[in-house]
Amino acid sequence: MNTMVASWNRTARSREEQRLAAELEDARRRIIELMGQLAETVRSRDALSDRMQVMAWNARWGRGPVGFGGL
């Protein structure tokens, strides 16, 4: 009887380890996905900042608005 309980405990522990490993892998993938989204957000913010600086320079030095397509 003790052998059966020990075997069941090992099986349950193994299933729990597999479940935790899968959960950890899912979390790792989600973190990588979020890091990619963050990098894209930073690139977009930097591009917008660059455009705003050009527009401010143009406004300061009297050039007409060119618009985003002309930058």
HELIX and SHEET records of a PDB file:
HELIX    1   1 ASN A    2  ARG A   60  1                                  59    
HELIX    2   2 PHE A   68  GLY A   70  5                                   3    
END                                                                             
